[in-house]
Amino acid sequence: MSGVCIMLDKKPKKGTDDYWASACKELNKPSKFLTRLEKYNKNGISEKVIQKMTKFLDKYKADFVPEVMKKASSACEGVTKWCLAIYEYHFVYKEITPLRANLAKAEKTHRSAQEDLRIKQAELEEVK
């Protein structure tokens, strides 16, 4: 649950990396917890959260994998998959965001050129 607490930007026990108290609070209301995961703002993850998660994954990479977590429970496996997927998504999203902006700009230019072409073709038809 530490990985989930990091992704949800929960605070560990003061002066430690212990997220047990935060995890217990999150799991007190399972339906609310699942809703938070479903509605998680995956396009707006702060760099602070990503840095913490990177540090966490570096430290626990051998244990924080779905296959290992499955031994604890299928719920742990699912939550681990969610954490890893959202973490990886962040980097993909960060990489494609400028490409999407360039695409939007190119599409706008294309639409403008198409409109100019349509006007010129209409003018040409009048001359014929």
VEXPA-489206 format. One record per atom (N, C-alpha, C): residue number from 1; chain; x, y, z; atom name. Coordinates in Angstrom, 2 decimals, always signed. Layout:
<sites>
{site NUM,'A',{X,Y,Z},'CA'} ...
</sites>
This chain:
<sites>
{site 1,'A',{+0.81,-1.20,+0.00},'N'} {site 1,'A',{+0.00,+0.00,+0.00},'CA'} {site 1,'A',{+0.85,+1.26,+0.00},'C'} {site 2,'A',{+2.12,+1.13,+0.27},'N'} {site 2,'A',{+2.98,+2.32,+0.27},'CA'} {site 2,'A',{+2.97,+2.98,-1.10},'C'} {site 3,'A',{+3.05,+2.19,-2.14},'N'} {site 3,'A',{+3.05,+2.74,-3.50},'CA'} {site 3,'A',{+1.78,+3.52,-3.80},'C'} {site 4,'A',{+0.64,+2.99,-3.38},'N'} {site 4,'A',{-0.63,+3.68,-3.60},'CA'} {site 4,'A',{-0.66,+4.98,-2.79},'C'} {site 5,'A',{-0.21,+4.91,-1.55},'N'} {site 5,'A',{-0.19,+6.12,-0.72},'CA'} {site 5,'A',{+0.69,+7.19,-1.34},'C'} {site 6,'A',{+1.80,+6.79,-1.91},'N'} {site 6,'A',{+2.68,+7.75,-2.58},'CA'} {site 6,'A',{+1.95,+8.36,-3.77},'C'} {site 7,'A',{+1.33,+7.52,-4.60},'N'} {site 7,'A',{+0.63,+8.03,-5.78},'CA'} {site 7,'A',{-0.54,+8.93,-5.40},'C'} {site 8,'A',{-1.18,+8.66,-4.26},'N'} {site 8,'A',{-2.29,+9.49,-3.81},'CA'} {site 8,'A',{-1.80,+10.69,-2.99},'C'} {site 9,'A',{-0.49,+10.83,-2.91},'N'} {site 9,'A',{+0.17,+11.94,-2.20},'CA'} {site 9,'A',{-0.21,+11.97,-0.71},'C'} {site 10,'A',{-0.26,+10.80,-0.11},'N'} {site 10,'A',{-0.51,+10.68,+1.32},'CA'} {site 10,'A',{+0.81,+10.82,+2.06},'C'} {site 11,'A',{+0.73,+11.23,+3.29},'N'} {site 11,'A',{+1.93,+11.46,+4.09},'CA'} {site 11,'A',{+2.27,+10.21,+4.90},'C'} {site 12,'A',{+3.57,+9.88,+4.97},'N'} {site 12,'A',{+3.99,+8.76,+5.83},'CA'} {site 12,'A',{+4.05,+9.22,+7.29},'C'} {site 13,'A',{+4.27,+8.28,+8.18},'N'} {site 13,'A',{+4.48,+8.60,+9.59},'CA'} {site 13,'A',{+5.66,+9.57,+9.66},'C'} {site 14,'A',{+5.51,+10.59,+10.46},'N'} {site 14,'A',{+6.51,+11.66,+10.53},'CA'} {site 14,'A',{+7.92,+11.11,+10.72},'C'} {site 15,'A',{+8.82,+11.54,+9.82},'N'} {site 15,'A',{+10.22,+11.16,+9.90},'CA'} {site 15,'A',{+10.54,+9.76,+9.40},'C'} {site 16,'A',{+9.58,+9.08,+8.77},'N'} {site 16,'A',{+9.81,+7.71,+8.29},'CA'} {site 16,'A',{+9.24,+7.54,+6.88},'C'} {site 17,'A',{+9.37,+6.34,+6.37},'N'} {site 17,'A',{+8.73,+5.95,+5.11},'CA'} {site 17,'A',{+7.55,+5.02,+5.38},'C'} {site 18,'A',{+7.01,+5.07,+6.59},'N'} {site 18,'A',{+5.93,+4.18,+7.01},'CA'} {site 18,'A',{+4.57,+4.79,+6.66},'C'} {site 19,'A',{+3.89,+4.16,+5.71},'N'} {site 19,'A',{+2.59,+4.63,+5.24},'CA'} {site 19,'A',{+1.43,+3.82,+5.84},'C'} {site 20,'A',{+1.70,+3.01,+6.84},'N'} {site 20,'A',{+0.67,+2.13,+7.37},'CA'} {site 20,'A',{-0.57,+2.89,+7.84},'C'} {site 21,'A',{-0.40,+3.96,+8.60},'N'} {site 21,'A',{-1.55,+4.72,+9.10},'CA'} {site 21,'A',{-2.35,+5.33,+7.94},'C'} {site 22,'A',{-1.64,+5.87,+6.97},'N'} {site 22,'A',{-2.32,+6.44,+5.79},'CA'} {site 22,'A',{-3.06,+5.36,+5.01},'C'} {site 23,'A',{-2.44,+4.20,+4.87},'N'} {site 23,'A',{-3.06,+3.09,+4.15},'CA'} {site 23,'A',{-4.34,+2.63,+4.86},'C'} {site 24,'A',{-4.28,+2.53,+6.18},'N'} {site 24,'A',{-5.47,+2.12,+6.95},'CA'} {site 24,'A',{-6.61,+3.11,+6.77},'C'} {site 25,'A',{-6.29,+4.40,+6.77},'N'} {site 25,'A',{-7.33,+5.42,+6.56},'CA'} {site 25,'A',{-7.96,+5.26,+5.18},'C'} {site 26,'A',{-7.13,+5.03,+4.18},'N'} {site 26,'A',{-7.64,+4.86,+2.80},'CA'} {site 26,'A',{-8.55,+3.64,+2.70},'C'} {site 27,'A',{-8.18,+2.57,+3.38},'N'} {site 27,'A',{-8.93,+1.32,+3.25},'CA'} {site 27,'A',{-10.14,+1.23,+4.17},'C'} {site 28,'A',{-10.32,+2.21,+5.04},'N'} {site 28,'A',{-11.49,+2.22,+5.92},'CA'} {site 28,'A',{-12.79,+2.30,+5.12},'C'} {site 29,'A',{-12.74,+2.95,+3.97},'N'} {site 29,'A',{-13.92,+3.08,+3.12},'CA'} {site 29,'A',{-13.56,+2.56,+1.73},'C'} {site 30,'A',{-13.69,+1.25,+1.54},'N'} {site 30,'A',{-13.24,+0.62,+0.28},'CA'} {site 30,'A',{-13.86,+1.22,-0.98},'C'} {site 31,'A',{-15.14,+1.54,-0.95},'N'} {site 31,'A',{-15.75,+2.07,-2.17},'CA'} {site 31,'A',{-15.19,+3.45,-2.50},'C'} {site 32,'A',{-14.93,+4.25,-1.48},'N'} {site 32,'A',{-14.33,+5.57,-1.69},'CA'} {site 32,'A',{-12.89,+5.41,-2.24},'C'} {site 33,'A',{-12.19,+4.43,-1.71},'N'} {site 33,'A',{-10.82,+4.16,-2.17},'CA'} {site 33,'A',{-10.82,+3.76,-3.65},'C'} {site 34,'A',{-11.70,+2.86,-4.02},'N'} {site 34,'A',{-11.78,+2.43,-5.43},'CA'} {site 34,'A',{-12.16,+3.59,-6.34},'C'} {site 35,'A',{-13.06,+4.44,-5.88},'N'} {site 35,'A',{-13.45,+5.61,-6.67},'CA'} {site 35,'A',{-12.27,+6.55,-6.86},'C'} {site 36,'A',{-11.47,+6.72,-5.82},'N'} {site 36,'A',{-10.27,+7.58,-5.94},'CA'} {site 36,'A',{-9.31,+7.02,-6.98},'C'} {site 37,'A',{-9.16,+5.72,-7.02},'N'} {site 37,'A',{-8.27,+5.12,-8.01},'CA'} {site 37,'A',{-8.86,+5.28,-9.42},'C'} {site 38,'A',{-10.15,+5.07,-9.56},'N'} {site 38,'A',{-10.80,+5.19,-10.87},'CA'} {site 38,'A',{-10.75,+6.62,-11.40},'C'} {site 39,'A',{-10.91,+7.60,-10.52},'N'} {site 39,'A',{-10.98,+9.00,-10.94},'CA'} {site 39,'A',{-9.64,+9.73,-10.77},'C'} {site 40,'A',{-8.60,+8.98,-10.56},'N'} {site 40,'A',{-7.28,+9.56,-10.35},'CA'} {site 40,'A',{-6.88,+10.45,-11.53},'C'} {site 41,'A',{-6.36,+11.62,-11.24},'N'} {site 41,'A',{-5.94,+12.56,-12.29},'CA'} {site 41,'A',{-4.58,+12.14,-12.84},'C'} {site 42,'A',{-4.61,+11.19,-13.73},'N'} {site 42,'A',{-3.36,+10.63,-14.27},'CA'} {site 42,'A',{-2.61,+11.62,-15.17},'C'} {site 43,'A',{-3.30,+12.65,-15.64},'N'} {site 43,'A',{-2.63,+13.64,-16.49},'CA'} {site 43,'A',{-2.04,+14.78,-15.69},'C'} {site 44,'A',{-2.23,+14.76,-14.38},'N'} {site 44,'A',{-1.73,+15.87,-13.57},'CA'} {site 44,'A',{-0.92,+15.42,-12.37},'C'} {site 45,'A',{-0.13,+14.39,-12.52},'N'} {site 45,'A',{+0.68,+13.89,-11.41},'CA'} {site 45,'A',{+1.84,+14.86,-11.19},'C'} {site 46,'A',{+2.01,+15.26,-9.95},'N'} {site 46,'A',{+3.08,+16.23,-9.65},'CA'} {site 46,'A',{+4.45,+15.55,-9.74},'C'} {site 47,'A',{+5.43,+16.36,-10.03},'N'} {site 47,'A',{+6.81,+15.84,-10.10},'CA'} {site 47,'A',{+7.26,+15.34,-8.73},'C'} {site 48,'A',{+6.74,+15.95,-7.68},'N'} {site 48,'A',{+7.08,+15.52,-6.31},'CA'} {site 48,'A',{+6.63,+14.07,-6.10},'C'} {site 49,'A',{+5.43,+13.75,-6.54},'N'} {site 49,'A',{+4.90,+12.39,-6.41},'CA'} {site 49,'A',{+5.73,+11.42,-7.26},'C'} {site 50,'A',{+6.05,+11.83,-8.48},'N'} {site 50,'A',{+6.85,+10.98,-9.36},'CA'} {site 50,'A',{+8.24,+10.73,-8.77},'C'} {site 51,'A',{+8.84,+11.75,-8.20},'N'} {site 51,'A',{+10.15,+11.58,-7.57},'CA'} {site 51,'A',{+10.08,+10.61,-6.39},'C'} {site 52,'A',{+9.04,+10.75,-5.57},'N'} {site 52,'A',{+8.88,+9.83,-4.43},'CA'} {site 52,'A',{+8.66,+8.40,-4.92},'C'} {site 53,'A',{+7.85,+8.27,-5.96},'N'} {site 53,'A',{+7.56,+6.93,-6.49},'CA'} {site 53,'A',{+8.81,+6.32,-7.11},'C'} {site 54,'A',{+9.59,+7.12,-7.80},'N'} {site 54,'A',{+10.84,+6.63,-8.39},'CA'} {site 54,'A',{+11.77,+6.12,-7.29},'C'} {site 55,'A',{+11.89,+6.89,-6.24},'N'} {site 55,'A',{+12.73,+6.50,-5.10},'CA'} {site 55,'A',{+12.22,+5.20,-4.48},'C'} {site 56,'A',{+10.89,+5.10,-4.32},'N'} {site 56,'A',{+10.26,+3.91,-3.77},'CA'} {site 56,'A',{+10.54,+2.69,-4.65},'C'} {site 57,'A',{+10.34,+2.86,-5.96},'N'} {site 57,'A',{+10.55,+1.74,-6.89},'CA'} {site 57,'A',{+12.01,+1.32,-6.94},'C'} {site 58,'A',{+12.92,+2.28,-6.85},'N'} {site 58,'A',{+14.34,+1.94,-6.82},'CA'} {site 58,'A',{+14.68,+1.09,-5.60},'C'} {site 59,'A',{+14.06,+1.44,-4.50},'N'} {site 59,'A',{+14.33,+0.74,-3.24},'CA'} {site 59,'A',{+13.67,-0.65,-3.18},'C'} {site 60,'A',{+12.45,-0.76,-3.73},'N'} {site 60,'A',{+11.69,-2.00,-3.58},'CA'} {site 60,'A',{+11.38,-2.70,-4.90},'C'} {site 61,'A',{+12.19,-2.44,-5.93},'N'} {site 61,'A',{+11.87,-2.98,-7.26},'CA'} {site 61,'A',{+11.74,-4.50,-7.30},'C'} {site 62,'A',{+12.46,-5.20,-6.47},'N'} {site 62,'A',{+12.37,-6.67,-6.48},'CA'} {site 62,'A',{+11.06,-7.17,-5.87},'C'} {site 63,'A',{+10.52,-6.42,-4.94},'N'} {site 63,'A',{+9.30,-6.85,-4.25},'CA'} {site 63,'A',{+8.03,-6.21,-4.80},'C'} {site 64,'A',{+8.15,-5.03,-5.39},'N'} {site 64,'A',{+6.97,-4.32,-5.86},'CA'} {site 64,'A',{+6.66,-4.68,-7.31},'C'} {site 65,'A',{+6.35,-5.95,-7.51},'N'} {site 65,'A',{+5.95,-6.46,-8.81},'CA'} {site 65,'A',{+4.69,-7.31,-8.61},'C'} {site 66,'A',{+3.78,-7.29,-9.58},'N'} {site 66,'A',{+2.51,-8.00,-9.42},'CA'} {site 66,'A',{+2.65,-9.47,-9.03},'C'} {site 67,'A',{+3.63,-10.16,-9.59},'N'} {site 67,'A',{+3.79,-11.58,-9.31},'CA'} {site 67,'A',{+4.10,-11.83,-7.83},'C'} {site 68,'A',{+4.93,-10.98,-7.26},'N'} {site 68,'A',{+5.27,-11.12,-5.84},'CA'} {site 68,'A',{+4.08,-10.72,-4.98},'C'} {site 69,'A',{+3.44,-9.63,-5.34},'N'} {site 69,'A',{+2.30,-9.13,-4.56},'CA'} {site 69,'A',{+1.12,-10.10,-4.61},'C'} {site 70,'A',{+1.01,-10.85,-5.68},'N'} {site 70,'A',{-0.08,-11.83,-5.80},'CA'} {site 70,'A',{-0.01,-12.86,-4.68},'C'} {site 71,'A',{+1.20,-13.12,-4.20},'N'} {site 71,'A',{+1.36,-14.09,-3.12},'CA'} {site 71,'A',{+0.70,-13.58,-1.83},'C'} {site 72,'A',{+0.66,-12.26,-1.67},'N'} {site 72,'A',{-0.01,-11.67,-0.50},'CA'} {site 72,'A',{-1.51,-11.70,-0.69},'C'} {site 73,'A',{-1.98,-11.21,-1.84},'N'} {site 73,'A',{-3.41,-11.24,-2.17},'CA'} {site 73,'A',{-3.61,-10.75,-3.59},'C'} {site 74,'A',{-4.74,-11.11,-4.17},'N'} {site 74,'A',{-5.04,-10.64,-5.53},'CA'} {site 74,'A',{-5.31,-9.13,-5.51},'C'} {site 75,'A',{-5.82,-8.61,-4.39},'N'} {site 75,'A',{-6.04,-7.17,-4.28},'CA'} {site 75,'A',{-4.70,-6.43,-4.32},'C'} {site 76,'A',{-3.71,-6.95,-3.64},'N'} {site 76,'A',{-2.36,-6.33,-3.67},'CA'} {site 76,'A',{-1.79,-6.37,-5.08},'C'} {site 77,'A',{-2.02,-7.47,-5.75},'N'} {site 77,'A',{-1.55,-7.58,-7.13},'CA'} {site 77,'A',{-2.21,-6.50,-8.00},'C'} {site 78,'A',{-3.51,-6.34,-7.87},'N'} {site 78,'A',{-4.23,-5.34,-8.67},'CA'} {site 78,'A',{-3.79,-3.93,-8.38},'C'} {site 79,'A',{-3.60,-3.61,-7.10},'N'} {site 79,'A',{-3.17,-2.27,-6.71},'CA'} {site 79,'A',{-1.74,-2.01,-7.21},'C'} {site 80,'A',{-0.92,-3.02,-7.16},'N'} {site 80,'A',{+0.45,-2.88,-7.67},'CA'} {site 80,'A',{+0.43,-2.61,-9.17},'C'} {site 81,'A',{-0.39,-3.35,-9.89},'N'} {site 81,'A',{-0.51,-3.12,-11.34},'CA'} {site 81,'A',{-0.98,-1.70,-11.62},'C'} {site 82,'A',{-1.95,-1.23,-10.82},'N'} {site 82,'A',{-2.45,+0.14,-10.99},'CA'} {site 82,'A',{-1.33,+1.16,-10.79},'C'} {site 83,'A',{-0.58,+1.00,-9.70},'N'} {site 83,'A',{+0.53,+1.93,-9.40},'CA'} {site 83,'A',{+1.54,+1.97,-10.54},'C'} {site 84,'A',{+1.96,+0.81,-10.97},'N'} {site 84,'A',{+2.97,+0.74,-12.02},'CA'} {site 84,'A',{+2.45,+1.29,-13.35},'C'} {site 85,'A',{+1.20,+1.01,-13.65},'N'} {site 85,'A',{+0.61,+1.50,-14.91},'CA'} {site 85,'A',{+0.49,+3.02,-14.89},'C'} {site 86,'A',{+0.03,+3.59,-13.79},'N'} {site 86,'A',{-0.11,+5.05,-13.69},'CA'} {site 86,'A',{+1.26,+5.71,-13.73},'C'} {site 87,'A',{+2.22,+5.12,-13.07},'N'} {site 87,'A',{+3.59,+5.65,-13.06},'CA'} {site 87,'A',{+4.16,+5.67,-14.48},'C'} {site 88,'A',{+4.03,+4.57,-15.20},'N'} {site 88,'A',{+4.53,+4.51,-16.59},'CA'} {site 88,'A',{+3.74,+5.45,-17.50},'C'} {site 89,'A',{+2.44,+5.53,-17.28},'N'} {site 89,'A',{+1.60,+6.43,-18.07},'CA'} {site 89,'A',{+2.11,+7.87,-18.00},'C'} {site 90,'A',{+2.53,+8.27,-16.81},'N'} {site 90,'A',{+3.03,+9.63,-16.62},'CA'} {site 90,'A',{+4.13,+9.96,-17.63},'C'} {site 91,'A',{+5.07,+9.06,-17.82},'N'} {site 91,'A',{+6.20,+9.32,-18.71},'CA'} {site 91,'A',{+5.78,+9.32,-20.17},'C'} {site 92,'A',{+4.87,+8.44,-20.52},'N'} {site 92,'A',{+4.35,+8.41,-21.89},'CA'} {site 92,'A',{+3.58,+9.70,-22.18},'C'} {site 93,'A',{+2.72,+10.08,-21.24},'N'} {site 93,'A',{+1.92,+11.30,-21.40},'CA'} {site 93,'A',{+2.82,+12.53,-21.54},'C'} {site 94,'A',{+3.84,+12.57,-20.72},'N'} {site 94,'A',{+4.79,+13.69,-20.75},'CA'} {site 94,'A',{+5.51,+13.77,-22.10},'C'} {site 95,'A',{+5.78,+12.61,-22.67},'N'} {site 95,'A',{+6.47,+12.55,-23.96},'CA'} {site 95,'A',{+5.56,+12.93,-25.13},'C'} {site 96,'A',{+4.30,+12.52,-25.08},'N'} {site 96,'A',{+3.42,+12.77,-26.22},'CA'} {site 96,'A',{+2.70,+14.12,-26.16},'C'} {site 97,'A',{+2.68,+14.77,-25.02},'N'} {site 97,'A',{+1.96,+16.05,-24.91},'CA'} {site 97,'A',{+2.45,+17.07,-25.93},'C'} {site 98,'A',{+3.78,+17.28,-26.08},'N'} {site 98,'A',{+4.22,+18.24,-27.10},'CA'} {site 98,'A',{+3.89,+17.76,-28.52},'C'} {site 99,'A',{+3.90,+16.46,-28.73},'N'} {site 99,'A',{+3.55,+15.92,-30.04},'CA'} {site 99,'A',{+2.09,+16.20,-30.37},'C'} {site 100,'A',{+1.23,+16.09,-29.38},'N'} {site 100,'A',{-0.18,+16.39,-29.58},'CA'} {site 100,'A',{-0.38,+17.87,-29.91},'C'} {site 101,'A',{+0.37,+18.73,-29.23},'N'} {site 101,'A',{+0.28,+20.17,-29.50},'CA'} {site 101,'A',{+0.72,+20.45,-30.93},'C'} {site 102,'A',{+1.80,+19.80,-31.37},'N'} {site 102,'A',{+2.28,+19.98,-32.75},'CA'} {site 102,'A',{+1.25,+19.47,-33.75},'C'} {site 103,'A',{+0.61,+18.36,-33.42},'N'} {site 103,'A',{-0.42,+17.81,-34.29},'CA'} {site 103,'A',{-1.59,+18.78,-34.42},'C'} {site 104,'A',{-2.03,+19.34,-33.32},'N'} {site 104,'A',{-3.15,+20.29,-33.35},'CA'} {site 104,'A',{-2.80,+21.51,-34.21},'C'} {site 105,'A',{-1.57,+21.97,-34.07},'N'} {site 105,'A',{-1.11,+23.12,-34.87},'CA'} {site 105,'A',{-1.08,+22.76,-36.36},'C'} {site 106,'A',{-0.57,+21.57,-36.67},'N'} {site 106,'A',{-0.50,+21.12,-38.07},'CA'} {site 106,'A',{-1.90,+20.93,-38.65},'C'} {site 107,'A',{-2.83,+20.39,-37.86},'N'} {site 107,'A',{-4.20,+20.22,-38.34},'CA'} {site 107,'A',{-4.86,+21.56,-38.61},'C'} {site 108,'A',{-4.58,+22.54,-37.77},'N'} {site 108,'A',{-5.14,+23.88,-37.97},'CA'} {site 108,'A',{-4.59,+24.48,-39.27},'C'} {site 109,'A',{-3.29,+24.34,-39.48},'N'} {site 109,'A',{-2.66,+24.83,-40.70},'CA'} {site 109,'A',{-3.24,+24.12,-41.92},'C'} {site 110,'A',{-3.44,+22.83,-41.80},'N'} {site 110,'A',{-4.01,+22.04,-42.89},'CA'} {site 110,'A',{-5.43,+22.50,-43.22},'C'} {site 111,'A',{-6.25,+22.71,-42.20},'N'} {site 111,'A',{-7.61,+23.19,-42.43},'CA'} {site 111,'A',{-7.61,+24.54,-43.14},'C'} {site 112,'A',{-6.72,+25.41,-42.72},'N'} {site 112,'A',{-6.61,+26.73,-43.34},'CA'} {site 112,'A',{-6.19,+26.60,-44.80},'C'} {site 113,'A',{-5.22,+25.74,-45.07},'N'} {site 113,'A',{-4.75,+25.53,-46.44},'CA'} {site 113,'A',{-5.86,+24.91,-47.29},'C'} {site 114,'A',{-6.62,+24.00,-46.72},'N'} {site 114,'A',{-7.74,+23.39,-47.43},'CA'} {site 114,'A',{-8.79,+24.44,-47.80},'C'} {site 115,'A',{-9.07,+25.35,-46.88},'N'} {site 115,'A',{-10.02,+26.41,-47.14},'CA'} {site 115,'A',{-9.51,+27.34,-48.23},'C'} {site 116,'A',{-8.22,+27.69,-48.17},'N'} {site 116,'A',{-7.61,+28.53,-49.21},'CA'} {site 116,'A',{-7.71,+27.83,-50.57},'C'} {site 117,'A',{-7.44,+26.52,-50.60},'N'} {site 117,'A',{-7.53,+25.75,-51.83},'CA'} {site 117,'A',{-8.96,+25.76,-52.36},'C'} {site 118,'A',{-9.92,+25.57,-51.48},'N'} {site 118,'A',{-11.33,+25.57,-51.90},'CA'} {site 118,'A',{-11.69,+26.91,-52.54},'C'} {site 119,'A',{-11.24,+28.01,-51.95},'N'} {site 119,'A',{-11.52,+29.35,-52.49},'CA'} {site 119,'A',{-10.88,+29.53,-53.86},'C'} {site 120,'A',{-9.61,+29.11,-53.97},'N'} {site 120,'A',{-8.90,+29.25,-55.25},'CA'} {site 120,'A',{-9.54,+28.39,-56.34},'C'} {site 121,'A',{-9.98,+27.19,-55.97},'N'} {site 121,'A',{-10.66,+26.33,-56.94},'CA'} {site 121,'A',{-11.97,+26.95,-57.41},'C'} {site 122,'A',{-12.68,+27.58,-56.49},'N'} {site 122,'A',{-13.92,+28.25,-56.85},'CA'} {site 122,'A',{-13.64,+29.42,-57.80},'C'} {site 123,'A',{-12.58,+30.16,-57.52},'N'} {site 123,'A',{-12.19,+31.29,-58.39},'CA'} {site 123,'A',{-11.81,+30.77,-59.78},'C'} {site 124,'A',{-11.11,+29.66,-59.80},'N'} {site 124,'A',{-10.70,+29.06,-61.07},'CA'} {site 124,'A',{-11.92,+28.63,-61.88},'C'} {site 125,'A',{-12.90,+28.07,-61.23},'N'} {site 125,'A',{-14.14,+27.64,-61.90},'CA'} {site 125,'A',{-14.85,+28.85,-62.52},'C'} {site 126,'A',{-14.81,+29.99,-61.85},'N'} {site 126,'A',{-15.45,+31.20,-62.38},'CA'} {site 126,'A',{-14.76,+31.68,-63.65},'C'} {site 127,'A',{-13.43,+31.52,-63.70},'N'} {site 127,'A',{-12.65,+31.97,-64.87},'CA'} {site 127,'A',{-12.92,+31.06,-66.06},'C'} {site 128,'A',{-13.15,+29.80,-65.85},'N'} {site 128,'A',{-13.35,+28.83,-66.94},'CA'} {site 128,'A',{-14.53,+29.15,-67.75},'C'} 
</sites>
